[in-house]
Amino acid sequence: MMLFWEVRDETGKIVGTEFCPGNAAELEMVLTDMNPDKTFTVVEVDEVEGA
């Protein structure tokens, strides 16, 4: 099992991937500060082995 976190914009487009939840949260914060007119979210992804 492998967990990673994706940062996505309001359209669902992936703008970043991190393997640490803290880094993903920081990336989301920086992107929001740089683009105040956009909304970003952090999504946890649980990848199943062999998928």
N, C-alpha and C positions, 0 to 999 in steps of 0.2 A: 504494500500500500504506500502511496506517495501523495503527500499533500502539497499543494502550492496555491498561491493567491494571484488572481488576475485583477488588474485595475482596468475598469471599463468606463467609457464615456456614456452619455445619455442615450446614444443610439445602440449601445451594446457592443460597440467596437472595442477590441482589446488594445489598450495603449501601453500595457506593461505587465510583466509576469515576475513574481518574486517567490522565493522559497522560504522567506521569513515573514511572518505576519507584521512584525514591526516595520520592516522595510516597505512592505506594501502600503501600510498606513501612512508612512512618511511620504512615499511617492504620491499617494492620493492627495495629501495635504499640499505638497509643492505644486502639483498640477492645478489644484483648485486655486491656489494663490496666483499662479501664472495666467490662468484662464478663468477669471471670476464669472464670466458669462456662461460657463459650461458646468455640468454636474458630473462628478466622477464617483464611482462606487468600487469597493473592494469585494470580490467574490471568492469564497473558498472553494477549491476544486479538489475532490477526492478521486484520484485516478486509480482504477482497479487494475491490479496486475494482469497482464496478458490482454488488456483491452486494445 
